[in-house]
Structures are given as C-alpha cells and as structure tokens.
Amino acid sequence: MMCASGHECSPRPTSVQRGQGICETCAGRDTKVAEEWFRALLAEAGAVLLEPEWLGARVRHRVRCAAGHISTPLPNGVQQGNGLCRHCTGKTWDAFYVVVNNDAELLKFGITHGSGRIRLNDHRRDGFVTVRRFLPALPGDIAQNLERDVRSTLCLAGEVPVRGREYYPDRVTALVLDIVEHYPIPGNAKGHPSELELVADPHRRTRQMTGL
C-alpha cells in the first residue's frame, strides 16, 4: 500500500494496533531513510560523523559539531528537535538514574541533567515511582558512558528490553545496581545508595535509606 505521503509500505495490523503507525518512513523507523536524513543534516550543519558506519536511528553516534565539540546524539532525538550538540544547546547530560515500576515489574535506567526533577516526574506519571539510584553532577561523558555500558552488559547477559531501549524486567535490578556501584567514576561521585519514593503529590518526596 501507499501512505498519504506517497511512501510504499506494508504495515502489520498488530503493529498498527500498538500505535506504531502505518508507514515506517513517516514513523522514522526506515533505517536507510533515517541514515540518509542524518548524514544530510550533518553535512548541512558542518558536523562530521565519527563512527565508521551507521549504527541505527536509536543508537548514539559520535559526532564532531562545527564548533569542534564531540557529542553523541541519537538520530531519533535529533529528528525530534533535541539538537546535534549538547554543548552548543547548553544541555549537559550529567546525571544517571535507575527507576522501578513495582506494579508492572519493570526497571528503567537513563540519563538526564541537573536535578533530574522533570525527568523523574515524567517517569513517576508512568508508574515508575521508586528511584533506586540517582547519580548527579557526573563529570564529562560519564553518564552517557555508564548508560551505554549498562545496556551492553545486559545484552551480554542475554537480557533484552521489553519496551524502548532501556525498559527491562525488574529481575535485572541487582545486576544494574552492581554495575553502577562498581563503575569507575572520578572522585567516587556515586551519590547515595538510597531508595527514593515519589508519592502521589509531585511536590512531596519521601526518602528511605536502605542497605543496598
């Protein structure tokens, strides 16, 4: 069939029911189109792709922007308006977090910046009310490297995400926390091994120290 934009596509009814759209190209999941778009954007912006090959729209790529900064944008994120270079946009990913949805038995980890309040509240509304780890003020690219290494370790352990790239069954919690606790962070800036419960009122937070 052909979508309204003129792209040839052959959607699966089950995928459409899950809200994934009719057209892979329009949804940004056509890897060839995504690569062509990303390379054209880099050329237009005067940026250079430092990866030897295309890694996929949902994988971070090392890029040197026109100002000479090295950054690792997600092509999908750039397409959504997040920018190529976090230095030029004034946004530094300097915090790493691990949150858990106890009802759904899911774990989510990721990176954010500053206090992480907005990102954590977004996850709270999605049911991830327990923060198992939050590491703020990480130097350099530590947060991004930690996120990448957690994903790689889970892959080697045979674990695959059940949603997106960083949503996993909560059975991986012990492994993820072990990686975080033993990650080489300059200055030992590991924050507190605390469990943070985000209660119904987003302006109230209850901290409970645990022995984890």
FIVEXBA-418316 format. One record per residue (C-alpha): chain; x, y negated, z; residue in one letter. Coordinates in nm, 4 decimals. Each point is the difference from the previous one (the first is absolute). Example, Ala and Ser with C-alpha at 12.3 -4.5 7.8 and 13.67 -1.06 7.14 Angstrom:
<sites>
   chaine         xx         yy         zz   residu
        A     1.2300     0.4500     0.7800        A
        A     0.1370    -0.3440    -0.0660        S
</sites>
This chain:
<sites>
   chaine         xx         yy         zz   residu
        A     0.0000     0.0000     0.0000        M
        A     0.0989    -0.3655    -0.0196        M
        A    -0.0265    -0.2456     0.2903        C
        A    -0.1351    -0.3548    -0.0263        A
        A     0.3541    -0.1312    -0.0542        S
        A     0.0573     0.2315    -0.2957        G
        A     0.2252     0.2563     0.1699        H
        A    -0.0420     0.3641    -0.0876        E
        A    -0.0598     0.2037     0.3152        C
        A    -0.1343     0.3326     0.1203        S
        A    -0.1117    -0.0443     0.3615        P
        A    -0.0902     0.2837     0.2339        R
        A    -0.3487    -0.0352     0.1499        P
        A     0.1340     0.0869     0.3477        T
        A     0.2632    -0.2752    -0.0247        S
        A    -0.2633    -0.2540    -0.1008        V
        A    -0.2151     0.1093     0.2955        Q
        A     0.2962    -0.0638     0.2319        R
        A     0.0196    -0.3554    -0.1288        G
        A     0.3162     0.0454    -0.2081        Q
        A    -0.1522    -0.1583    -0.3073        G
        A    -0.0638     0.1118    -0.3553        I
        A     0.3170    -0.1289    -0.1660        C
        A     0.3536     0.0819     0.1187        E
        A     0.1406    -0.3048    -0.1777        T
        A    -0.2477    -0.2460     0.1509        C
        A     0.0524     0.1577     0.3434        A
        A     0.3784    -0.0417    -0.0318        G
        A     0.0703     0.3740     0.0104        R
        A     0.1237     0.0468    -0.3581        D
        A     0.3715     0.0381     0.0742        T
        A     0.1186    -0.0863    -0.3523        K
        A    -0.2085    -0.3174    -0.0137        V
        A     0.1076    -0.0893     0.3554        A
        A     0.3671     0.0399    -0.0899        E
        A    -0.0322    -0.2136    -0.3128        E
        A    -0.1848    -0.2683     0.1966        W
        A     0.2551    -0.0012     0.2838        F
        A     0.3019    -0.0196    -0.2308        R
        A    -0.1614    -0.2821    -0.1978        A
        A    -0.0721    -0.1878     0.3239        L
        A     0.3607     0.0384     0.1156        L
        A     0.1300    -0.1316    -0.3300        A
        A    -0.2367    -0.2969     0.0120        E
        A     0.1042    -0.0796     0.3582        A
        A     0.3724     0.0326    -0.0743        G
        A     0.0270     0.2982     0.2356        A
        A     0.1993     0.3200    -0.0514        V
        A    -0.1141     0.3535     0.0787        L
        A     0.2837     0.1741     0.1864        L
        A    -0.1457     0.3504    -0.0115        E
        A     0.1403     0.2304    -0.2720        P
        A    -0.3523     0.1099    -0.0908        E
        A    -0.3686    -0.0717     0.0630        W
        A    -0.1098     0.1540     0.3317        L
        A    -0.3749    -0.0545    -0.0232        G
        A    -0.2426    -0.2812     0.0742        A
        A    -0.0363     0.1044     0.3652        R
        A     0.3713     0.0274     0.0778        V
        A     0.2222    -0.2897     0.1002        R
        A     0.2601    -0.1081    -0.2582        H
        A     0.3224    -0.1859     0.0711        R
        A    -0.0110    -0.3341    -0.1808        V
        A     0.2305    -0.3019    -0.0183        R
        A    -0.2084    -0.3134    -0.0421        C
        A     0.1040    -0.3094    -0.1977        A
        A     0.1349    -0.1535     0.3234        A
        A     0.2272     0.3000     0.0595        G
        A    -0.1938     0.1578     0.2881        H
        A    -0.0237     0.3769     0.0198        I
        A    -0.3512     0.1154     0.0815        S
        A    -0.2055     0.3174    -0.0317        T
        A    -0.3510    -0.0863    -0.1261        P
        A    -0.2762     0.2471    -0.0716        L
        A    -0.1159    -0.0406    -0.3614        P
        A    -0.3597     0.0515     0.1162        N
        A     0.0497    -0.2646     0.2668        G
        A     0.1434    -0.2450    -0.2506        V
        A    -0.3010     0.0606    -0.2242        Q
        A    -0.2212    -0.0905     0.2968        Q
        A     0.1814    -0.3315     0.0424        G
        A     0.2554     0.0815     0.2713        N
        A     0.2958    -0.1418    -0.1947        G
        A     0.3279     0.1498    -0.1180        L
        A     0.2309    -0.1344     0.2696        C
        A    -0.0854    -0.0133     0.3677        R
        A     0.2803    -0.2511     0.0594        H
        A    -0.1384    -0.2434    -0.2563        C
        A    -0.3558     0.0398     0.1293        T
        A     0.1177    -0.0576     0.3568        G
        A    -0.1313     0.3356     0.1208        K
        A     0.2495     0.2349     0.1660        T
        A    -0.0996     0.3555     0.0851        W
        A     0.1609     0.0214     0.3426        D
        A    -0.2353     0.2240     0.1997        A
        A    -0.0838     0.3705    -0.0112        F
        A    -0.3085     0.1593     0.1537        Y
        A    -0.1665     0.3356     0.0593        V
        A    -0.3757     0.0081     0.0616        V
        A    -0.2389     0.2884     0.0625        V
        A    -0.3695     0.0561    -0.0649        N
        A    -0.0814     0.2575     0.2672        N
        A    -0.3534     0.0677    -0.1255        D
        A     0.1131     0.0733    -0.3569        A
        A     0.3235     0.1665     0.1208        E
        A     0.2073    -0.2222    -0.2278        L
        A     0.3302    -0.1842     0.0353        L
        A     0.1065    -0.3055    -0.1985        K
        A     0.3419    -0.1651    -0.0003        F
        A     0.1166    -0.3059    -0.1877        G
        A     0.1735    -0.3355     0.0062        I
        A    -0.1172    -0.3524     0.0654        T
        A     0.1455    -0.3289     0.1184        H
        A     0.0050    -0.2066     0.3157        G
        A    -0.2378     0.1101     0.2748        S
        A    -0.1883     0.2308    -0.2364        G
        A    -0.3264    -0.1140     0.1566        R
        A    -0.1905    -0.0393    -0.3280        I
        A     0.1168     0.3335    -0.1419        R
        A    -0.0712     0.1873     0.3238        L
        A    -0.3469    -0.1527     0.0239        N
        A    -0.0693     0.1107    -0.3578        D
        A     0.0911     0.3554     0.0993        H
        A    -0.2056    -0.0289     0.3183        R
        A    -0.3091    -0.0700    -0.2104        R
        A     0.0806     0.3175    -0.1930        D
        A     0.0017     0.2039     0.3221        G
        A     0.3749    -0.0067     0.0727        F
        A    -0.0367    -0.1384     0.3509        V
        A     0.3085     0.1551     0.1587        T
        A     0.3436    -0.1450    -0.0777        V
        A     0.2635     0.2603     0.0801        R
        A     0.2973    -0.2135    -0.0981        R
        A     0.0524    -0.3613    -0.0980        F
        A     0.3561    -0.1149    -0.0714        L
        A     0.0203    -0.3776    -0.0595        P
        A     0.2838    -0.2272    -0.1094        A
        A     0.1954     0.2704    -0.1827        L
        A     0.3096    -0.1384    -0.1770        P
        A     0.0568     0.0069    -0.3764        G
        A    -0.1795     0.2756    -0.1892        D
        A    -0.0232     0.2345     0.2994        I
        A    -0.3825     0.0050     0.0000        A
        A    -0.0210     0.0911    -0.3696        Q
        A     0.2786     0.2566     0.0296        N
        A    -0.1684     0.1604     0.3010        L
        A    -0.3323     0.0190    -0.1835        E
        A     0.1700     0.1614    -0.3012        R
        A     0.1943     0.2490     0.2136        D
        A    -0.3094     0.1050     0.1956        V
        A    -0.1775     0.0738    -0.3293        R
        A     0.3009     0.1930    -0.1301        S
        A     0.0314     0.2075     0.3171        T
        A    -0.3696     0.0880    -0.0033        L
        A     0.0318     0.1041    -0.3637        C
        A     0.2941     0.2276     0.0847        L
        A    -0.2088     0.1470     0.2815        A
        A    -0.2694     0.0906    -0.2528        G
        A    -0.2454    -0.2631     0.1217        E
        A    -0.2010    -0.1978    -0.2533        V
        A    -0.2164    -0.3094     0.0572        P
        A    -0.3727     0.0612     0.0162        V
        A    -0.0786    -0.3571    -0.1046        R
        A     0.2107    -0.2643    -0.1707        G
        A     0.3733     0.0327     0.0581        R
        A     0.0304    -0.0198     0.3779        E
        A    -0.3123     0.1596     0.1492        Y
        A     0.0787     0.3443     0.1409        Y
        A    -0.1640     0.2612     0.2239        P
        A     0.0787    -0.0854     0.3615        D
        A     0.1914     0.3275     0.0356        R
        A     0.3034    -0.1909    -0.1332        V
        A    -0.0066    -0.2456     0.2921        T
        A     0.2798     0.1661     0.1978        A
        A     0.2262     0.0146    -0.3073        L
        A    -0.0629    -0.3632    -0.0943        V
        A     0.0644    -0.1239     0.3535        L
        A     0.3193     0.2070     0.0178        D
        A     0.1262    -0.1629    -0.3213        I
        A    -0.0774    -0.3455     0.1394        V
        A     0.1644     0.0667     0.3356        E
        A     0.3239     0.1228    -0.1587        H
        A     0.0185    -0.2447    -0.2896        Y
        A     0.3268    -0.1997    -0.0070        P
        A    -0.1161    -0.3529     0.0730        I
        A     0.2682    -0.2659     0.0688        P
        A    -0.0314    -0.1357     0.3501        G
        A    -0.2285     0.2915     0.0928        N
        A    -0.3028    -0.2189    -0.0773        A
        A    -0.2515     0.2784     0.0462        K
        A    -0.2582    -0.1944     0.1978        G
        A    -0.2020     0.1841     0.2629        H
        A    -0.1014     0.3673    -0.0227        P
        A    -0.3493    -0.1048     0.0971        S
        A    -0.3481     0.0967    -0.1031        E
        A    -0.2148    -0.3019    -0.0853        L
        A    -0.3766     0.0369    -0.0046        E
        A    -0.1826    -0.2590    -0.2098        L
        A    -0.3453    -0.0178     0.1562        V
        A    -0.3234    -0.1176    -0.1638        A
        A     0.0708    -0.3690     0.0558        D
        A     0.2977    -0.0846    -0.2275        P
        A     0.1061    -0.2733     0.2422        H
        A     0.0396     0.2462     0.2862        R
        A     0.2766     0.2570     0.0169        R
        A     0.0760     0.2569     0.2621        T
        A     0.3527     0.1305     0.0345        R
        A     0.0604     0.3396     0.1534        Q
        A     0.3559     0.1100     0.0519        M
        A     0.0593     0.3667    -0.0660        T
        A     0.2935     0.2315     0.0351        G
        A     0.0380     0.0486    -0.3784        L
</sites>
